Amino acid sequence: MQTLICGSLAIDTIMVFGDHFKNHILPDKIHMLSVAFLVPELRREWGGTAGNIAYNLNMLGGEPMIMATVGEDFGAYRARLDSLGIAQDCIREIPGTFTAQAFITTDLADNQITAFHPGAMSHSHLNHVADAPGARFGVIAPDGRDGMLQHAREFAAAGVPYLFDPGQGLPMLTGPEILAFLEGARFFAVNDYEAQLLEEKTGKTITELAGLVEAAIITRGAEGSTIITAAHTWQIAAVQPDAVVDPTGCGDAYRAGLLYGLAQGWGWEKTGQLASLMGSIKIAHRGGQNHSLTRAEISARFHAAFGQTLD
């Protein structure tokens, strides 16, 4: 089942400062801050919500189709997607722009100073769901605000069920807009902090919001996740990771597990368990797309964790 993933493609440049920011930022000079940090360690990571979800879904053997807007600097990322065999028919290059990117400087205490440039992502509304006629399921992940709103309307008009995954896009949405997303969505997925933000913005409890969709999924990190439907609530245990290295992209890996399970017609418990496993695999690696396992290896880990196979 082809899944159309509407969201961002981004490039993260991560720099490590070999000291503590507090030793170089004087509290009484904050109003005239001008500092420079030597960063001998630098790495570049491929990311963005759509890119991360598609990467994990492709690893599982799913059929992701990315819908995103990118800039003129997208060549290396495009080559990577080509090498992975991920469809790019709905990736639109916007002339005169950069691909969305974050510049992150981290100190030895894991404090971060981040600058984010949305770039081409702000033009996501130029893409249309109708451009992917083969899509049988959709995802609305964090993207340009206008694009998120438009794609929700277009999924509904086309009769394509979708997962609403607002993530870091939540702050730019109003309560009525969130309710409109949920009324058109088949499912929604948020972490526990985002669940609280949903309640504050809409004035409704998570239980009430879950009643607007077939299933609500709330992730809680090391405490596992909760899947709420009208008939039952499942508590899904977290899978013990090989190591806790970097949480970046764990939510996207989890969502790929959800999407794969839904495409296979699995029940919610097994679907949630695969999602939990995918998040566990990702957290043991730096970046959102540096873990690489075969389908057989994922199946073996699933059997070890839950006593059943993926098939």
LODRENMI-505743 format. One record per residue (C-alpha): x, y negated, z; residue in one letter. Coordinates in steps of 0.2 Angstrom, whole numbers. Last residue first. Layout:
<atom px="X" py="Y" pz="Z" r="A"/>
...
% end
This chain:
<atom px="24" py="61" pz="45" r="D"/>
<atom px="32" py="50" pz="58" r="L"/>
<atom px="36" py="64" pz="69" r="T"/>
<atom px="31" py="67" pz="87" r="Q"/>
<atom px="38" py="69" pz="105" r="G"/>
<atom px="37" py="50" pz="109" r="F"/>
<atom px="55" py="44" pz="111" r="A"/>
<atom px="65" py="58" pz="104" r="A"/>
<atom px="53" py="61" pz="90" r="H"/>
<atom px="53" py="42" pz="86" r="F"/>
<atom px="72" py="43" pz="86" r="R"/>
<atom px="72" py="57" pz="74" r="A"/>
<atom px="60" py="48" pz="62" r="S"/>
<atom px="71" py="33" pz="62" r="I"/>
<atom px="86" py="43" pz="57" r="E"/>
<atom px="76" py="52" pz="44" r="A"/>
<atom px="70" py="35" pz="37" r="R"/>
<atom px="88" py="29" pz="36" r="T"/>
<atom px="94" py="17" pz="48" r="L"/>
<atom px="102" py="-1" pz="45" r="S"/>
<atom px="103" py="-14" pz="58" r="H"/>
<atom px="110" py="-31" pz="52" r="N"/>
<atom px="94" py="-39" pz="47" r="Q"/>
<atom px="88" py="-51" pz="61" r="G"/>
<atom px="105" py="-55" pz="68" r="G"/>
<atom px="116" py="-46" pz="80" r="R"/>
<atom px="112" py="-28" pz="83" r="H"/>
<atom px="105" py="-18" pz="98" r="A"/>
<atom px="89" py="-28" pz="98" r="I"/>
<atom px="84" py="-21" pz="81" r="K"/>
<atom px="82" py="-3" pz="86" r="I"/>
<atom px="71" py="-7" pz="101" r="S"/>
<atom px="60" py="-18" pz="91" r="G"/>
<atom px="58" py="-4" pz="78" r="M"/>
<atom px="54" py="8" pz="92" r="L"/>
<atom px="40" py="-3" pz="99" r="S"/>
<atom px="32" py="-4" pz="82" r="A"/>
<atom px="33" py="15" pz="80" r="L"/>
<atom px="24" py="16" pz="97" r="Q"/>
<atom px="11" py="4" pz="92" r="G"/>
<atom px="6" py="13" pz="77" r="T"/>
<atom px="5" py="29" pz="86" r="K"/>
<atom px="-6" py="22" pz="99" r="E"/>
<atom px="-17" py="12" pz="87" r="W"/>
<atom px="-22" py="27" pz="76" r="G"/>
<atom px="-13" py="30" pz="59" r="W"/>
<atom px="-20" py="25" pz="43" r="G"/>
<atom px="-3" py="25" pz="34" r="Q"/>
<atom px="-4" py="7" pz="29" r="A"/>
<atom px="-9" py="2" pz="47" r="L"/>
<atom px="6" py="12" pz="54" r="G"/>
<atom px="18" py="3" pz="42" r="Y"/>
<atom px="11" py="-14" pz="46" r="L"/>
<atom px="13" py="-11" pz="65" r="L"/>
<atom px="31" py="-5" pz="63" r="G"/>
<atom px="35" py="-21" pz="52" r="A"/>
<atom px="27" py="-31" pz="66" r="R"/>
<atom px="39" py="-24" pz="79" r="Y"/>
<atom px="54" py="-28" pz="67" r="A"/>
<atom px="47" py="-46" pz="66" r="D"/>
<atom px="46" py="-47" pz="85" r="G"/>
<atom px="64" py="-41" pz="87" r="C"/>
<atom px="70" py="-54" pz="75" r="G"/>
<atom px="82" py="-62" pz="86" r="T"/>
<atom px="83" py="-52" pz="103" r="P"/>
<atom px="102" py="-50" pz="102" r="D"/>
<atom px="113" py="-38" pz="110" r="V"/>
<atom px="103" py="-27" pz="122" r="V"/>
<atom px="111" py="-9" pz="120" r="A"/>
<atom px="105" py="8" pz="114" r="D"/>
<atom px="88" py="2" pz="117" r="P"/>
<atom px="75" py="10" pz="129" r="Q"/>
<atom px="58" py="11" pz="120" r="V"/>
<atom px="45" py="-1" pz="127" r="A"/>
<atom px="29" py="8" pz="133" r="A"/>
<atom px="13" py="4" pz="124" r="I"/>
<atom px="-2" py="0" pz="135" r="Q"/>
<atom px="-18" py="4" pz="124" r="W"/>
<atom px="-35" py="-5" pz="127" r="T"/>
<atom px="-50" py="3" pz="120" r="H"/>
<atom px="-67" py="2" pz="111" r="A"/>
<atom px="-67" py="-17" pz="106" r="A"/>
<atom px="-49" py="-17" pz="103" r="T"/>
<atom px="-34" py="-23" pz="113" r="I"/>
<atom px="-16" py="-17" pz="110" r="I"/>
<atom px="-4" py="-21" pz="124" r="T"/>
<atom px="15" py="-21" pz="123" r="S"/>
<atom px="31" py="-15" pz="132" r="G"/>
<atom px="38" py="-22" pz="148" r="E"/>
<atom px="55" py="-25" pz="140" r="A"/>
<atom px="48" py="-38" pz="128" r="G"/>
<atom px="29" py="-42" pz="132" r="R"/>
<atom px="21" py="-40" pz="115" r="T"/>
<atom px="2" py="-44" pz="113" r="I"/>
<atom px="-8" py="-36" pz="99" r="I"/>
<atom px="-26" py="-40" pz="96" r="A"/>
<atom px="-37" py="-28" pz="86" r="A"/>
<atom px="-52" py="-28" pz="76" r="E"/>
<atom px="-54" py="-47" pz="77" r="V"/>
<atom px="-65" py="-60" pz="85" r="L"/>
<atom px="-67" py="-50" pz="101" r="G"/>
<atom px="-48" py="-52" pz="104" r="A"/>
<atom px="-51" py="-70" pz="106" r="L"/>
<atom px="-63" py="-67" pz="120" r="E"/>
<atom px="-51" py="-55" pz="129" r="T"/>
<atom px="-37" py="-67" pz="126" r="I"/>
<atom px="-47" py="-80" pz="135" r="T"/>
<atom px="-54" py="-95" pz="126" r="K"/>
<atom px="-51" py="-114" pz="128" r="G"/>
<atom px="-43" py="-113" pz="110" r="T"/>
<atom px="-27" py="-122" pz="113" r="K"/>
<atom px="-24" py="-116" pz="131" r="E"/>
<atom px="-29" py="-98" pz="127" r="E"/>
<atom px="-18" py="-98" pz="112" r="L"/>
<atom px="-3" py="-105" pz="122" r="L"/>
<atom px="-5" py="-91" pz="134" r="Q"/>
<atom px="-5" py="-78" pz="121" r="A"/>
<atom px="11" py="-87" pz="113" r="E"/>
<atom px="20" py="-84" pz="130" r="Y"/>
<atom px="15" py="-66" pz="130" r="D"/>
<atom px="20" py="-62" pz="112" r="N"/>
<atom px="8" py="-64" pz="98" r="V"/>
<atom px="-1" py="-52" pz="85" r="A"/>
<atom px="-17" py="-55" pz="77" r="F"/>
<atom px="-29" py="-43" pz="67" r="F"/>
<atom px="-42" py="-43" pz="54" r="R"/>
<atom px="-41" py="-61" pz="51" r="A"/>
<atom px="-54" py="-73" pz="45" r="G"/>
<atom px="-62" py="-78" pz="62" r="E"/>
<atom px="-44" py="-78" pz="69" r="L"/>
<atom px="-37" py="-91" pz="57" r="F"/>
<atom px="-53" py="-102" pz="59" r="A"/>
<atom px="-50" py="-101" pz="78" r="L"/>
<atom px="-32" py="-106" pz="76" r="I"/>
<atom px="-38" py="-121" pz="66" r="E"/>
<atom px="-51" py="-126" pz="79" r="P"/>
<atom px="-37" py="-125" pz="93" r="G"/>
<atom px="-25" py="-136" pz="83" r="T"/>
<atom px="-10" py="-129" pz="74" r="L"/>
<atom px="8" py="-137" pz="75" r="M"/>
<atom px="12" py="-129" pz="91" r="P"/>
<atom px="8" py="-111" pz="85" r="L"/>
<atom px="21" py="-110" pz="70" r="G"/>
<atom px="33" py="-102" pz="82" r="Q"/>
<atom px="24" py="-86" pz="81" r="G"/>
<atom px="8" py="-87" pz="71" r="P"/>
<atom px="6" py="-69" pz="66" r="D"/>
<atom px="-12" py="-67" pz="59" r="F"/>
<atom px="-13" py="-50" pz="51" r="L"/>
<atom px="-23" py="-50" pz="35" r="Y"/>
<atom px="-37" py="-41" pz="26" r="P"/>
<atom px="-39" py="-45" pz="7" r="V"/>
<atom px="-56" py="-50" pz="2" r="G"/>
<atom px="-50" py="-62" pz="-11" r="A"/>
<atom px="-59" py="-77" pz="-3" r="A"/>
<atom px="-52" py="-72" pz="15" r="A"/>
<atom px="-34" py="-70" pz="9" r="F"/>
<atom px="-36" py="-87" pz="0" r="E"/>
<atom px="-42" py="-96" pz="15" r="R"/>
<atom px="-28" py="-89" pz="26" r="A"/>
<atom px="-16" py="-93" pz="12" r="H"/>
<atom px="-21" py="-111" pz="13" r="Q"/>
<atom px="-19" py="-114" pz="31" r="L"/>
<atom px="-2" py="-106" pz="32" r="M"/>
<atom px="4" py="-115" pz="17" r="G"/>
<atom px="-2" py="-132" pz="24" r="D"/>
<atom px="8" py="-128" pz="40" r="R"/>
<atom px="24" py="-123" pz="31" r="G"/>
<atom px="28" py="-105" pz="37" r="D"/>
<atom px="26" py="-94" pz="53" r="P"/>
<atom px="18" py="-78" pz="48" r="A"/>
<atom px="2" py="-75" pz="38" r="I"/>
<atom px="2" py="-56" pz="34" r="V"/>
<atom px="-8" py="-48" pz="20" r="G"/>
<atom px="-15" py="-31" pz="15" r="F"/>
<atom px="-20" py="-23" pz="-2" r="R"/>
<atom px="-8" py="-34" pz="-13" r="A"/>
<atom px="-8" py="-30" pz="-31" r="G"/>
<atom px="-15" py="-46" pz="-37" r="P"/>
<atom px="0" py="-56" pz="-30" r="A"/>
<atom px="-1" py="-73" pz="-38" r="D"/>
<atom px="-19" py="-74" pz="-32" r="A"/>
<atom px="-12" py="-76" pz="-15" r="V"/>
<atom px="-6" py="-93" pz="-20" r="H"/>
<atom px="11" py="-102" pz="-18" r="N"/>
<atom px="12" py="-121" pz="-19" r="L"/>
<atom px="7" py="-122" pz="-1" r="H"/>
<atom px="24" py="-116" pz="4" r="S"/>
<atom px="31" py="-133" pz="0" r="H"/>
<atom px="37" py="-137" pz="18" r="S"/>
<atom px="47" py="-120" pz="17" r="M"/>
<atom px="58" py="-128" pz="4" r="A"/>
<atom px="68" py="-138" pz="17" r="G"/>
<atom px="63" py="-134" pz="34" r="P"/>
<atom px="79" py="-140" pz="42" r="H"/>
<atom px="82" py="-134" pz="60" r="F"/>
<atom px="96" py="-141" pz="72" r="A"/>
<atom px="100" py="-130" pz="87" r="T"/>
<atom px="110" py="-132" pz="102" r="I"/>
<atom px="110" py="-116" pz="112" r="Q"/>
<atom px="115" py="-111" pz="130" r="N"/>
<atom px="122" py="-93" pz="129" r="D"/>
<atom px="133" py="-96" pz="144" r="A"/>
<atom px="149" py="-95" pz="133" r="L"/>
<atom px="141" py="-109" pz="122" r="D"/>
<atom px="130" py="-107" pz="107" r="T"/>
<atom px="129" py="-118" pz="92" r="T"/>
<atom px="114" py="-115" pz="80" r="I"/>
<atom px="112" py="-122" pz="63" r="F"/>
<atom px="95" py="-117" pz="56" r="A"/>
<atom px="90" py="-115" pz="38" r="Q"/>
<atom px="75" py="-117" pz="26" r="A"/>
<atom px="81" py="-115" pz="8" r="T"/>
<atom px="88" py="-132" pz="2" r="F"/>
<atom px="78" py="-143" pz="-10" r="T"/>
<atom px="80" py="-152" pz="-27" r="G"/>
<atom px="71" py="-139" pz="-37" r="P"/>
<atom px="59" py="-128" pz="-27" r="I"/>
<atom px="62" py="-109" pz="-30" r="E"/>
<atom px="46" py="-98" pz="-28" r="R"/>
<atom px="47" py="-81" pz="-21" r="I"/>
<atom px="31" py="-72" pz="-27" r="C"/>
<atom px="39" py="-60" pz="-39" r="D"/>
<atom px="53" py="-56" pz="-27" r="Q"/>
<atom px="50" py="-37" pz="-23" r="A"/>
<atom px="62" py="-29" pz="-11" r="I"/>
<atom px="74" py="-17" pz="-19" r="G"/>
<atom px="87" py="-19" pz="-6" r="L"/>
<atom px="101" py="-24" pz="-18" r="S"/>
<atom px="89" py="-37" pz="-26" r="D"/>
<atom px="85" py="-44" pz="-8" r="L"/>
<atom px="103" py="-46" pz="-6" r="R"/>
<atom px="105" py="-55" pz="-23" r="A"/>
<atom px="91" py="-67" pz="-18" r="R"/>
<atom px="100" py="-71" pz="-2" r="Y"/>
<atom px="116" py="-75" pz="-12" r="A"/>
<atom px="107" py="-86" pz="-24" r="G"/>
<atom px="95" py="-96" pz="-12" r="F"/>
<atom px="105" py="-112" pz="-13" r="D"/>
<atom px="92" py="-120" pz="-25" r="E"/>
<atom px="79" py="-119" pz="-12" r="G"/>
<atom px="66" py="-107" pz="-6" r="V"/>
<atom px="47" py="-105" pz="-5" r="T"/>
<atom px="39" py="-89" pz="1" r="A"/>
<atom px="28" py="-74" pz="-3" r="M"/>
<atom px="37" py="-58" pz="0" r="I"/>
<atom px="30" py="-42" pz="-6" r="M"/>
<atom px="33" py="-27" pz="6" r="P"/>
<atom px="30" py="-9" pz="0" r="E"/>
<atom px="34" py="3" pz="15" r="G"/>
<atom px="48" py="15" pz="16" r="G"/>
<atom px="53" py="12" pz="34" r="L"/>
<atom px="68" py="2" pz="29" r="M"/>
<atom px="56" py="-8" pz="17" r="N"/>
<atom px="46" py="-13" pz="32" r="L"/>
<atom px="61" py="-18" pz="42" r="N"/>
<atom px="68" py="-30" pz="28" r="Y"/>
<atom px="50" py="-36" pz="24" r="A"/>
<atom px="47" py="-42" pz="42" r="I"/>
<atom px="64" py="-50" pz="43" r="N"/>
<atom px="63" py="-59" pz="26" r="G"/>
<atom px="45" py="-65" pz="30" r="A"/>
<atom px="50" py="-72" pz="47" r="T"/>
<atom px="65" py="-80" pz="41" r="G"/>
<atom px="82" py="-72" pz="41" r="G"/>
<atom px="99" py="-69" pz="33" r="W"/>
<atom px="113" py="-72" pz="45" r="E"/>
<atom px="129" py="-83" pz="43" r="R"/>
<atom px="144" py="-82" pz="55" r="R"/>
<atom px="155" py="-94" pz="64" r="L"/>
<atom px="168" py="-92" pz="77" r="E"/>
<atom px="182" py="-105" pz="79" r="P"/>
<atom px="168" py="-118" pz="84" r="V"/>
<atom px="177" py="-134" pz="90" r="L"/>
<atom px="163" py="-145" pz="98" r="F"/>
<atom px="160" py="-163" pz="94" r="A"/>
<atom px="152" py="-176" pz="105" r="V"/>
<atom px="143" py="-192" pz="104" r="S"/>
<atom px="129" py="-195" pz="117" r="L"/>
<atom px="125" py="-213" pz="121" r="M"/>
<atom px="109" py="-211" pz="132" r="H"/>
<atom px="117" py="-194" pz="138" r="I"/>
<atom px="132" py="-204" pz="146" r="K"/>
<atom px="127" py="-202" pz="164" r="D"/>
<atom px="125" py="-183" pz="162" r="P"/>
<atom px="143" py="-181" pz="154" r="L"/>
<atom px="142" py="-168" pz="141" r="I"/>
<atom px="159" py="-159" pz="139" r="H"/>
<atom px="160" py="-147" pz="154" r="N"/>
<atom px="141" py="-144" pz="153" r="K"/>
<atom px="142" py="-138" pz="135" r="F"/>
<atom px="152" py="-123" pz="142" r="H"/>
<atom px="167" py="-116" pz="133" r="D"/>
<atom px="172" py="-106" pz="117" r="G"/>
<atom px="159" py="-114" pz="106" r="F"/>
<atom px="151" py="-100" pz="95" r="V"/>
<atom px="143" py="-105" pz="78" r="M"/>
<atom px="128" py="-97" pz="70" r="I"/>
<atom px="122" py="-102" pz="53" r="T"/>
<atom px="105" py="-96" pz="50" r="D"/>
<atom px="98" py="-94" pz="32" r="I"/>
<atom px="79" py="-94" pz="30" r="A"/>
<atom px="65" py="-86" pz="21" r="L"/>
<atom px="48" py="-91" pz="29" r="S"/>
<atom px="31" py="-83" pz="29" r="G"/>
<atom px="18" py="-75" pz="18" r="C"/>
<atom px="20" py="-56" pz="18" r="I"/>
<atom px="10" py="-47" pz="5" r="L"/>
<atom px="9" py="-29" pz="9" r="T"/>
<atom px="8" py="-16" pz="-5" r="Q"/>
<atom px="0" py="0" pz="0" r="M"/>
% end
